[in-house]
Every structure is written in C-alpha cells, then in structure tokens.
Amino acid sequence: MNRSTFIRKAVLPLLLIFCTLFYYFGELIDWATWNALRWDFFYGIHDVHRLLFLVPIIYAGYTARVKGAVIVTLVALAIFLPRAFFISPFPDPLLRMVLFTIIAGVIGALTGVIRNRSEQLKKLEAMIRSERDILLSIIDGIADGVLIIGPDYRIRFANPNMVRYLGDGTGSLCYKHLHNLDAPCKKGCKMLSVIKNRQTVKWEYSFPDGRICEVVAAPYVDTDGVVCQLTIFRDITLRKKTSGTHQTKEGFSWLSLKL
C-alpha cells in the first residue's frame, strides 16, 4: 500500500474520531475536570454539533459512493444514540437526532450518486473521443480530401489532401473558404433538411469555378450528442464533360463532415 492510498483510507476514520470527540467534548471536560475548557457552547443543544458529521458522510459518499455513505451514516447514528437516550436534557432528543441522520444520509447518498454519474459520463466521453480519434485517423490517411465543419459553418479540420487541394481553411467559414461567399449557401446546402428529417439526401452541386460534384449527405451524431451532417463530395466534372464516355478515374473526391 503506497502512502497516498494509506492517507485516503485513514482520512475517514480520523474524521469520525474527531467528530465524535467534538460531539462529546462537554462530557469529556466534565470527566477530566478541565474547568478551564468548560464553555457553554459544548453544553447546548447538539443539533449544531451534529452538523460536523456531514463532513465524513459526504466524504464517504464521494469516495465510497452510496454504500460508503450509508455505512458512515449508520456509524454516526450509533454515535448519536448514547446522548439521545442517556445524556441530553433537552426535549425530543431522539426525534431531532433521527431527522438529522436521515437528512445527512440522503445528502451523502446523493453525493455518491452524483459521483457515479459523473464518472460514467467521463468514461462515455472518453470512449466517444477515442472512437472519434480513430475515425479522424482513418480520414486523415485516405486519398480523398476531408473537411470537418461545425454548425457555425467554421472548418474544424482539414486533412492533408484537402489542404493541398484548396489550402488550409481551418477556422474559416466554409462558404467563404470554398465558395468565396459572404453568407451561407442558399442553394445546394442541405444540412438543415438532412438534420431535421434524418434522411440521406443525394444531389449535384456546381462550384463557381465550374467543377461539378455529386453530393451525398446523411445525419451524423457528433461526440457532444448534436445531430449533424455527414457529406461526401465526389468530383464528377470530367464525367459530365465527357458524357457517354467511360472513365476509369473520377478525379478528386471530397469528403466533408459537417459536425
């Protein structure tokens, strides 16, 4: 057992010991006759003193989840019982103690639930990022040009082939970089319809420089859960210009991921 593990395991019992000594400090003063430490605070209603036990209960929920919070809550209940049954001169000590124990246990359990949920989300996000990284590594190595474009129309990623073909437009607006427009394309862009209808759409698009592309667009869910568009551009300019002639090579293909 290394030092850090030992410290983590020792914190909880030390917290319980400290809280217990604080809770019964007035009785310890009387037993040891430490008159100099006889403060009225230690002889009042112990509802405030019990609040200190929230620290080990919440800590147990954070480190040992719901089970740990329940166990420490029961330990705290056992610590409270002697005062409620035999010591407290105030009215309804058992009822106040039980109410506090229930509330503290619920808070500790909720802490454990939130920690579990947080870790599950972190694992899920890590898995999604890993899968996305694998996808990007495949895209980065293919012969086609690749763009990743966000919902704000900004280019997030361009693979080497795309950079060589059209230059590095990462961070630029796609309609400005690809079409030299000052606003999103009014014709040809099917992103909103694809996302809304969750359908695969196919059409042809002509660029200002005369190139003609066959476009296939389909819905795509990104790592943040947003439904986006996966778009493949295939350059069919040569085929269109030589209509009826068999071509063995289509030319440059474009693959664009709209995220």
N, C-alpha and C positions, 0 to 999 in steps of 0.2 A: 504494500500500500504506500503510495507516494505521499508527500507532505500535503499537497493540495487536496487530495481525496480525504485524508485524515481530518483536515481542518473543516471540510464541508460536512463530514459526518459528526464532528464534535460540536458544531455550532448549535444544532437543535437542542441536544440535552443541556448545554450550557445556558441557552436562553430559558429553558424551562426551570432550571435550578435558580437562575437569577430572578425570574418572575415569582417563583414560589417564596423565596426569601423576602422579596419585596412585599408580597401579599400578606405574609405572616410576620412582618418585621415588628409590628407593635407587640405581639406576643413574645417574640424573641427578646425585645427590650425588657419586658416585664420579667421574663425568666432569668435573664442575665443581670437584672437590676442596673441597667445602663441609664440612670436617671438623666444624664446629660443629653441623651438622644430621645427623650420622651416628648415627641412632638405630637400636637393634636391631629395632624394630618394622618398619622398612622392608626388613629383610633376612630376615625369617622366611618361612614357607610362605605363599604368596599366596592361599590359599583365602579367608581373611578379607577381603583387599583386593578380591577379585573381587566380593564381596557388594555393593560400592558400585555396580556396574554394573546391579544390579537397578533402580536409580532411573531411568536413561534408558530401560531396556527396558520397565518398567511405564508410564512416561510416554508412550512411543511407542505402546504398546497402548491407552492411554486416549485419546490424541489422534488417532492414525492407524490405530487398530483392529488387526486381526490382521496385515495386511500390514506395517504400520509396525513392529510388534513383531518380526516375522520378520527384517526388514531390519536393524534395530538389533542383534538377536541375532547375525546373521552378521557385522556390523561388529565387535561385541565379540569374536567368535571370532577374527577376523583380528588384533585387538589382542593377544589372549592367545597366539597361536601363537609369536611370537619368543621369549617367555620359556619356553614349554614345550619348544621344540626346542633353544634355544641357551644359555639363561641359568640356568634352575632347576637347583640341585644336589640337589634332593630327589627321592625315589623316585616313580615313576609320575606325573610332572607332566602328561603328555598326557591320561591317563585321568581325573584329577581335573578338569582343565580341560574336557574333553568332557562329563563328567557335570554340571558346573555349568552349562555352556552349554545343555544340553538342559533342565534344570530351569528355568533362567531364561527360556528361550524359551517353555516351556509356561505359566509364570506370566504372561508378557507377552501371549501369545495368549489366555489365559483372561480377562485384563483387557479385551482388545478385544472378545471375545465377550459378556462381561457388559455392556460399554458399549453395544454394538449392541442387545442385548436390551432394555436399559433405555430407549434412545431409541425403539425400536419400540413398547414399551409406552406410553411417553409420547405418541407420535403417535396410537396407538389410543385412549387415554383422551381425548385432545383431540378426536378425531373423534366419539367417543361422546357427550362432553359437548356438542359442537356440535349433534349431532342431537337430543339431549335438550332443549337450549335452544330449538331450532326447534319441537319438539313442544310445549314449555311455552308458547311464544309463541302458537302456534295455539290451544291450550287456553285461554289467558288471554283470547283475543279472542272466543271463541264465546259464544253466548247461554245455554248451559247452565251449571249450577253444577259446579264441578270441585274435587275433593279429591285430594291425594296422601297416602297413608297408608303408613307404614313397617311392617315386620314386627313391630315392637314396639307396633303399633296407634296410634302417635302420628301426628297430622296434620302433614305436612311442607309442604303447600302448599294454599292455597285461593284460587281465582280471585275476582275482584270480585263476580261474580254469586252465588257461594256465600257470600261474606261478607255480602252484602246479605240473603240469604235466611235464613241460620242464624247469622250473626255470625262473627267471625274466631276459629277454633278452632286456629290454627296452634300446634303444640307440645302440644296437648291430646290425651288419649286419645280415639280415635274413638267408642268405645262410651259414654264419659262425655259427650262433646260432643253426639253425635247422639241417643243413647237415654237419657241420664242413668242409666247403669248403672255399677255398681262393678266389674264383671268383664266379660270379652269375651262377646259374644252367644253363647248356647248354641244358639239356633235361628236359622236363616236365613243365617248366615255360612258360606259355602262355600270360604273362602280355602284352607284346608289341603287339602281334597279336590281343588280345581282345580289347585293346585300339584303335588300328588303324582301325580295321574292325567294331567296335561297335557291336560285336556279342557275344552271350553266347556260351561258349565252355565247353564241358564235356570230361574228360579223367580220366585215372587211373595213380597213381604215387606210386612208391615204394621207401621207405626210406632206407637208408643204414642199419638200424637195423632190416630190414625185414618187417616192417609194410607197409601195402598197403592201399592207400587212394583213395576214389572216389572224384574227384575234379570237381567242377562246378564254372566257372569264368564268370563274366559279367562286362560290363563297369559301372563305378561309377564316378560321378562328385563330387569332394570334395568342401569344403567351399571356396577355392580360385579359383574355376572355372576350375581347371585342371581335365581332363578326366582320371580317374584312374580305378583300377580293384577291384571288389568285388569277393572274392574267398572263397568258402566253401569246407573244407576238411572233409570227413567222413571216419572214420576208418572202413574198410571192411576186415581187416586181418582175423578175425575169420570166416567170411563168406567164404572167399576164401579157407581157410584151411579145412573147413568142407563143401565143395561144395556139394550141393544137400541136405543138412540138414537144416531144418527150424530153424532159430534163432529168438528168441524173443527180443534179445538185441544186438545192433550193436557194443557196446563198446563205446569208447571215440570218440566224434565228434569234429572236428576242424572248426572254422570259422575264416577266415583271411580277413581283409580289406586292400587291397593294395591301399594307397592313393597317 
